[in-house]
Amino acid sequence: MMNSEHETFKIINAQIVTPFQLIRNGTVLVRHGLIEVVTEGFLEIPEAKTIDAKGMFIAPGLIDNQVNGFAGVSFSLGGGDLTEEGIARATRELWKTGVTTYLPTLTTNSQKMMLNNLRILNKAMANEELAGSIPGFHLEGPYINPEDGYRGAHPIQFVRLPEWVEFLELYEASGRHILQITLAPEMAGALDFISRCDEMGVVIALGHHNAPTEIVTAAIDRGAKIATHLGNGAANMINRHHNPFWSQLADDRLHISIICDSFHLLPEEIRVFYKVKGVAKIILTSDVTSFATLEPGMYQTQTGETIELREDGLLHYPAQKCLYGSASPLTKSIEYIVQVTDCSLAEAIQMASSNTAKLLGLNDRGKVEPGLRADLILFSLKYSKISIHKTFVKGKIVYESSY
Ligand SMILES: [Zn+2]
């Protein structure tokens, strides 16, 4: 029973996760796709249709700044087989997991392939059916450190030095919708590149790098805002004093994104990151790939890598003995960070939605607050597991579970 985005409705009997408090028994009124009222108790609006939350949670839809692909669709790989229909299908599958906004993420590839995929993504994001769930894109690479370990699973033949003219070509192909770029600040020309990106309003993320402290500091001085998936994208053997973990943790200006899928980081790493950075400076990211929702087994990527998806959801890249991104949705990160840090559900949601919206300048979403887009999730929590029952995008039900 899908509704229209112009319908006025109220969700009653809900535990509402707001930025300030958990409202135990509240009502959210939605009109014209926007949140109009958030209140404790009942609201007498006769013309509004009623949805009874039956005591379940209402929270802002999740926002994921690093989605390489989903449900068999890859945004960055593929021999030119990315299609607008594929992007729409991946978006619908993401809605089922509570993600209402995401940045399709393109990893290191040939300029030709990146241009091709950005053009298709730019066309797809205008699709009204997707209701603005794709506000732009994240480039992770190709301007990263080529060394084994720091490079992670990015194909070495396409790693290159920052090149402004080349980047502008990508930027134009994206319809000027590149919102974030992850790069290695120690590569030649990277610091000037960062300044220019910052002037254009592109969020600079430091990742897949081995920059010394003075370069990390200089990058942040020039506008770098976040460290991408801290604790990953690094070599296994590092100098115990001189390594980018300390410098990035020590600088309070820098946000961090972390992959809390239970495979990428140990509980003690997450606890330390959480204590050092605090709720306000952490973003939960899935780094999810096209393998999410597929059957376990061995897979061959289009760039020739053999990847193993294990029964437990771990995605392994045997040739480099490293992880190949993730196959776990963002809800898993919320469950896991609550489990290992004892943070509240509201804090975990803040790290998986509000903080990400703020960092990316998406001021119309990310909170259950009057005036914002009614991008909402209705979910239950049983034995610390999240089950999404309904997902709303701009006030329209885009997913509801059958039970
Ligand atoms: Zn990465």
Residues whose N, C-alpha, C, O or C-beta is under 5 A from the ligand:
A	BS01	ZN	G233
